[in-house]
Amino acid sequence: MATLKNRSRREQTYNLPHDAYCSDGQCRCVPVTQHFVHHDAAAGVSGVAAREKNLSASIIFLSGETKDDLPETILKCPDISGAIKRRELVKVD
């Protein structure tokens, strides 16, 4: 497990894309139901349809906040690894 600390003096939000964050075989994406209106022009009818979808997760760090017990795969996410390189986030041992 990883522990990360926000060194910045402002809130930070990072996207956790499926390919990187869920790479250990455990999907952590958020399931949602998307509703939309479907119109069949040939038949001249409309109706509401729904489909299930998974959205990539995100994480929010408040100013100076430390989050522990994060999965190691979070370090593979481009936004997180970039923030560590810029020293906005630090990995706490």
C-alpha positions in Angstrom: 0.0 0.0 0.0 1.1 3.6 -0.7 0.8 6.8 1.3 0.8 10.1 -0.5 0.9 13.7 0.9 -0.1 16.8 -0.9 2.6 19.4 -0.4 0.8 22.2 -2.2 -1.2 24.9 -0.4 -4.3 24.2 -2.5 -6.7 21.3 -3.2 -5.6 18.9 -6.0 -7.7 16.6 -8.0 -6.2 13.7 -10.1 -7.7 11.4 -12.6 -7.1 7.7 -12.2 -7.5 6.1 -15.7 -8.6 2.5 -15.9 -5.6 1.2 -17.8 -3.2 2.3 -15.0 -5.2 2.3 -11.8 -6.9 -1.0 -12.4 -3.9 -2.8 -13.8 -3.7 -5.3 -10.9 -6.8 -7.1 -12.0 -9.1 -5.3 -9.6 -11.4 -2.8 -11.3 -11.9 0.3 -9.1 -13.9 2.3 -11.7 -17.3 3.7 -10.6 -20.3 2.0 -12.2 -23.0 4.4 -13.4 -26.3 4.1 -15.3 -26.5 6.5 -18.3 -30.1 7.4 -19.4 -30.8 8.9 -22.8 -33.6 9.5 -25.3 -33.6 7.2 -28.3 -35.5 8.2 -31.4 -36.2 5.8 -34.1 -36.8 8.0 -37.2 -38.0 5.1 -39.4 -40.7 4.0 -36.9 -41.4 7.5 -35.7 -41.1 6.6 -32.0 -39.1 7.8 -29.1 -38.2 6.2 -25.8 -35.8 6.3 -22.9 -33.0 3.8 -22.9 -30.4 3.1 -20.3 -26.9 1.6 -20.4 -24.5 0.6 -17.7 -21.0 2.2 -17.9 -17.9 2.4 -15.8 -16.3 5.7 -15.2 -12.6 6.1 -14.3 -12.0 7.1 -10.7 -10.4 10.3 -9.3 -8.9 11.3 -6.1 -8.9 14.7 -4.3 -6.2 15.8 -1.9 -6.9 18.8 0.4 -4.1 21.2 1.1 -1.5 19.4 3.2 -3.6 16.2 3.3 -2.0 12.7 3.6 -3.9 9.7 2.3 -2.7 6.2 3.3 -3.7 2.7 2.4 -3.8 3.6 -1.3 -3.1 0.7 -3.8 0.4 0.7 -5.3 -1.1 0.9 -8.8 -2.0 4.6 -8.1 1.7 5.4 -8.6 1.4 4.2 -12.3 -1.3 6.9 -13.1 0.1 9.7 -15.2 -1.4 12.5 -13.2 0.0 11.0 -9.9 3.5 10.2 -11.3 3.7 13.7 -12.8 2.7 15.3 -9.5 5.4 13.3 -7.7 8.0 14.5 -10.2 6.9 18.1 -9.7 7.0 17.5 -5.9 3.4 18.4 -5.5 2.8 15.0 -4.0 5.4 13.0 -2.0 5.4 9.3 -1.2 5.5 8.9 2.6 7.3 5.7 3.7 
